[in-house]
Amino acid sequence: MKKESAAVKKDDIVFHRILILFLVSFVLEIAFLFLNRLYLYAGTFTMAHAIVGVVQYIAIGAFVVGVILMIVLWKKEMARYGAFVGVAGVLAFAACRFMEFFYPHGAKYLCYIVPLVLVLGLIYYIYQKEFFVSAVIGTVALMDLWAARRVVGNLKWMGVLWALAIGIALLLILCAISAWRLSKTYGRAKLFGKPFVLLSKNTKYPPLYASCIIGVISVFAPLLLGATAAYFLMFFIGAYLLVLAVYYKTKLM
């Protein structure tokens, strides 16, 4: 009975977190839609710039508060609350800079990104963690291919695309190395001297390696083969993620 009640309690916690995820995503989507409307009209774009400017300062303040909370609460093992505030500040600041950099369509692009993050959050809570990692890799690759398909061949953006591809490739290589090391410790690792269970001991690592390899190839293919390669690789990665979703779903049964 105790095991059953513990499992029910865990399911309730996951369900509540999913509800919070939906609520936050809904609020952000409305906010970005509102800002996008302001950006697109000559009479209101200055208001959008002003709002984004204020939010940037609030985001910086949230980051500072988060760091302070982490330092104060570190010994009480409640530093995660400070981390949440700090990360929220960093993400808010990044979103503001993103909207300004891609003016006037930055807010519209964020309207696409929010549902993607929502889906990844659902995968994190519902599926195995290794599928979540592969889903993140696939999503990053799809976003890079989407961008490359539109600007590849444009000399203004080629340097940015190459830098982005190299950065993503290095991260994926690091991810593959980390997965290999975790395979030797049954998914366990130490962070700041404390043990953490990052992956299940029953994790199958070949799909993770395959995701990293596909991701590395995908970010360089459009630069070497052109926009057509980006177009077809988007379909390939979509199908690959679908196959993984079915595979990991059967593992849950």
Secondary structure, 3 states (H helix, E strand, C coil): CHHHHHHHHHHHHHHHHHHHHHHHHHHHHHHHHHHHHHHHCCCCHHHHHHHHHHHHHHHHHHHHHHHHHHHHHHHHCCHHHHHHHHHHHHHHHHHHHHHHHCCCCHHHHHHHHHHHHHHHHHHHHHCCHHHHHHHHHHHHHHHHHHHHHHHCCCHHHHHHHHHHHHHHHHHHHHHHHHHHHHHHCCCEEEECCEEEECCCCCCCCHHHHHHHHHHHHHHHHHHHHCHHHHHHHHHHHHHHHHHHHHHHHHHHC
